[in-house]
């Protein structure tokens, strides 16, 4: 009995501290300064570790690693210029060397595949090893790393799991209750309150520190918010500062329970797998949503998959065919404190969340950008590319033309045919045929 009483006292004390010091302040959007103090200590620790690493790693190993980066010097000149030094006016067998060179470059340093692996760090953040083998630097650094493991797994992980459980439970319970109310301004207000409160709690469960810029450009009702996509928590990051109507596929399990509860309180747009393939049906439902200026802005990630926080890949044109006002948002995570990228082909959701909850913190910047509309004579693809370029520039991300679907699919035949057509035009232009 004494053991049970002791365990009960420990549990009650734990919950009291969690609710009083973290849960209630986060629910009201108030900070007691604990997270700020934690971040200051963390920054000082990582700065000290960086200095120790720079002193401990020999110059030879640094030079060896630096020499292994960027070995491929890509020639981005057009095909005509690239072949000019290898061929005469007519077709020559030596042309094959140009295409072989391009193929080897793509195999050795594929710019698409690189975007689906964790971002490389300049210095070790005491979490994941980088390309430098920090097996042993000094006794003090090793002790700090061991202490960090104990803090992350024995203190932060239980705390974060508790907060996440409370946040998700309140979201399901709150949206279910609000969903019983008749449609009206009261229901909308309560729905937004529940979403904001629960998302703030879940962000605290990740020790999230978010810096919002240009808040005067926050997405307005009746519009479409588009953003680059790094992680499933992008939704939490944005919803902490404002509510959105989500668009996505219907899931099963825990995610399905959350979706069914959320849609009762807020007009989220969920599609069955068969419906997602019907572009006309999707477009129709989205147009109906934005036609009502009282409804929340739709949140869409046009890339369709998670990219590793270094670049922005092709935006699917579907989001830009609907019409209405587009509100671009750029999201950039700081990899020094934790890797927010979700490599869904390598980690399932549980493994990914475990990695997130055992990292130091999730720190990111969010830039709201001026609204954009489709210009006269501009098609959906051109509009999507213009929005993508603006997001890439604002977030300091590389802009790539490739489809994020290449993460799991082969290159489309149209890309191959385009290169063949370009080469054929060269030969025809030189009078060889």
N, C-alpha and C positions, 0 to 999 in steps of 0.2 A: 504493500500500500504506500509505503514511504517513497518508493521509486516512482509510482504512478503520480503521487502528489508533486514530486519534484519535477517530473516531466511536464505536468500540467502547468506548474508555475513558470517554467522556462518558456513553454509555448505561449502562455498568456502575456508574459513580459515581451516576448519577441513580437507578437501581433500588436501589442500596444505601441511599441517603438516604431514599427513599420507604419501603422495607421497614423500615429500622431506626428511623426517627423517626416514622413515621405508621402503617404497616400493622400491625406487631406490637403497638404500644400500643393501637391501636383494636380489634384482635382480642381482646385481654385486658380491654378496658374500662378501660384506664389512660390518663391524660393526662399528658403531659410539660410542660404549660403553654404550648405553642406556640399552640394555638388561643385560649387565654385572652388571651395577649399580643396576638395578631392582632385579637381583638375589641375590646380596649381602645384600640388604635391606630385602629381603624375608627370607634369611637364618638367619639373625640376629633376625628377628621377630619370626620365628618358634622356634629358640633356646630359646628366652625369654619366649615364651608361654610354652615350655616344662618344663622349670624351675618352672614356676608358677603352672603348673599342678602337678608336683611332690611335691610341697609344699602344695598344696590345697587338694589333694586326701589323705584320711586317710589311714594309714597302714592296717587297717582291711579290707577295700574294695580292696586294692591291693592284700592282701593275699587271699581274697575270690575269686578274678578273676584268680589269678595264680593257685589256687587249682582246678579251673574248666577246665584248659587246660591240654590236654594230659592225660586224665583219663584212656584211654584205652592203656594198655601196650601190644602191639602186639607181638605174638610169630611167628617169620618168619622161624622157623625150618621146615624141610620137613615133609610130612605127616607121613612117617614111624616113625620118632622120636617123633612127637606129639602124636601118638597113642600108643607108647610103654609103657607109664605109665598108660594107661587105659585098655589095653587088654592083653590077653595071646597070645598063639601061633595061636589059631583058631579064627574064627568069634565070636564076642560077641555083645550082644545087647547094651552094654555100649559104643560101638563105636559111637553111635548116639550123645553122649554128645560132642565129639570132633567137629563134623560137626555143631552142634547147637551153640557151642561157636564161631566158625568161622563165622557163619551166623550173630550172634548178633554183633560181632565186625564190620562186614561190614555195618550193619544197623546203628549202633551208630556213627561210625567214618569211613565213606566211603571215601577212598583216591581219588576216581575218582570225586565224586560230589564236593569235596572241591576245585578242580581245576577250577571250573566254577562259583566261587563266588569271590568277591573282596578280594584282599590280605589284611590280618589283619595287622594293624599298631601297632608299639610299643607305640607311643604317638600320641595324637590328632594333626592333621595338620590344624586345624581351618576350615576344609572342611566337611568330612564325619565322623560321630561318630564311634568309635571303640567299643570293648567289655566293656570298662570302661564308666560308665554313667557320662559324664561331663556336667551335667545339669547346675551347677553353681559352679564356682571356686572362682572368685573374680570380683569386679566391673570393674577393669582395663582390665582384660581378656575379659569380656563381651563387653566392649566398643571397644576393638581391633577387636573382631569378627564382631561386627556390622559395624565398619569401613571397614573391609575386604569385607563384603557383598556389601557395597555401591561401593567400588572400583571395585570389580569383575563384578558386574552387570551393573553399570552405566558408567564405564570408559572402562574397558578391553573388555567387551562383544561387545559394538558398534564398538570399534576399530578392534577387531578380525573379526567380521562379515564383516566389510568393506574390510579388507585385503583378506578374503576368497572369497568374491564376485569378487574382482578384479583379484585374482589369477586364479579362475576357468574360468572366462570370457576370460582372456588372453590365457589360455590353449586351450579352444575351438576355439577361433578365430585364434590363432597362428598355431595350428596343421591343421586347415582347410585350411588356406592359404598355408602353406608349402606343404600340400598334393597335391596342384595343380601343383607343380613343377615336372619335369621329374626325374626319379630315377637317382641318382648319388651321388657323394661325397658332393656337395653343399647341396642337400636336406637332407642328413644324418646329416651334420654339423648343419644346421638350426634346424632340428628336435630335436637333442640333446640339443641345446641351449634353445629352447622353453620349453622343458621338465624340464631342470635344473632350469631355471629362475622361472617358475610358481610354481614348487614344493618348491623352497626356499621361495617364497612369502606365500604359504599356511602353511609352517612350522612356519613362523613368526606369522601367524594368530593364532597359538597355543602357542605362546611364547616358541617355542621349543629351547632347548639347547642340542646339540648332541656332544658327544665326540667319535671321530673315532680313533680306535687303529689298528696298523699294516697295514697301507695303502698300503704297498708294496704287500699285498696279495689281493688287490681288484680284483673282478671277471673280467676275460678277455673275449673278444668276442669269440663266438663259444663254450662257456661253459655254465654250469647250476649253478645258485646261489640258494642255499637252506638255509632257516633260520627258526628259531622258530617263532611262530605266536601268538601275543598278541592282536593286534588291526589292523583295516583297515589302520591306518596311518603308519603301518610298511613300506608300499610302499613309502610314502612320505619321511620317515626317510632315507631310502636307496637311493632313487632317488635324494636326495639333494646332494649326494656325487658322483653320477654316474648314467648313464642311463641304463635301463633294458628293455627287451621285456617282457610284462606281459602275463600271462596265466590265463584265467578265463572264466566264463560263461557269456553269453550275458544277459544284464539287460535291463529293460525298464526305462522310466522316465528320470530324470536328469542324472543318471548314464549311461543310454543308449546313451544319446546325447554325453557325454564325451567320451565313448568308441568308438563311430562311428567317432568322430573327431580325436581321437588319432591314430586309426588304419590307417588313410589316410596318416599320416606323418611317422609312425614307424611300423615295422612288428610285432605288437602285435598278440597274438594267442588267439582269442575269439571263444568259442564253443557255439552252441545252446544246450539247455537242453537235447535233444535227442542224440546229438553227444557226450556229456560228458559221457554217459553210455556206449559208444562204445570204449572200451579200445584200440583196435587195431587202430582205426581211430586217437585217441588222440596221441598214440605212434608214428604213422606214421608222423603226422604233426610236432611233436616235433623233431623227428629224422631229418626231412628235414630242420628244422630251424638250428639245431646245426651243420649240415653238411656244412653250409656256414659260414666260419670263419670270414666273414666281418660283420655278423649280431651281434646285441647286445646280451649279455648273457641273458638267460631266467631266470626269477625270479619265484621261486616256493616255496610255504609253504606246506611241505609234511604232516603236521599234519591235514590239511583240515579244521581246526576250530580254534577259538581263545582260548588260555589257559591263566590263570590268572597271568602270570609273575612270577610264583614260580616254574614251572616245565616244562619239555619237555615230551610230550606223543608220542605214536607210530607214526613213519614215514611210510606213505604209500609207498609201494615198486615201484609203477609205475614210479616215477621220477628217480629211480636208475636202471631201466631196459633199459633205452634209450641208455646208453653208454656215452662216452665223459667224460670230466673232471668236477668234482663236486667242487664248491667253497663254503665251509660252512661259515655261518655268524651267530654269536650269538648276540641277542638283549636283553638288560636288562634295564627296566625302573626303575626310582627312585620313589617309591610310596609316598614319603614325600611331593612332590609338586603337585601330581595329579594322579588319577587312570586311567591309559590308557587302561585297560582291557575292551573289549566290550562283555558284556553278551547279545548276540543277542536274547536269549529266554526271556529276561526281558526288554530290551530297544530296540526300533526301531532306525534307523539311525539318525533321527532328534533329538530324546531325547539324544542319545549318544553324538552327536556333541555339543549339548547344555551343557551337563555336562563337556565336554572337554574344551569348550570355556569359561566356568565359573570357571575353576580350576585355581590354581596359575600359573602353567607352566607345560610343558612336558619336562622332563629331562631324558636322556637315554644315555647308552653306547653301542657302536657298535664295535664288534671285528671281523675283517677280519681274516680268518684262512688259513693256507697253503692248496693248492688244494689237492684233494684226488681222486684216481681212483680205480676202482674195481680190486681187486687182483685175481690172478689165483686160481681157485677152489672156489671162493666166490660167493654165489648166491646173488640175489637182496636184499633179506630180511636181510642177514648178513651185506651186505654193508650199507644198510639203518640204521641198528642198530649201526654200527661203527661210522657213521657220526653223528647220534643222540647223542651218548655218548660223542663225542668230543665237540659238541655244548653245551651240558649240563655242562660239566666240565669247559669250558671256561667262560660261563655265570653265573656260580654259581647256576645252576638250578637243581632241583631234576629230576632224570630220571625215568620215569614210563613206563611199558610195555603196558599199556592199550590204546585202540583205542579211539581217541577223538570223534568218532561217537557215543560213549555211552552217549554223552551230550543229544541226542534226541532219542536214540534207546535202546532197551533192550540188555542184554548180549547175545552174540551169543551162540547157542547150543553147538558149538564146545568147548567152555570153560568149560561148564558143563560136557560134555562127557569126556574131558581130566581128570577131577577129578575122574569121575567114573572109567575110565580105570586104573588110578593109584591105586585106592583102590582095584580093581579086581586083579591087578597084585600082590598086597600084599597078598591077600587071597590065590591066586593060588600058590604063592611062599611058603606059609606056609603049603601047602598040605591040605587045607580044602576042596577043590573041587576034 
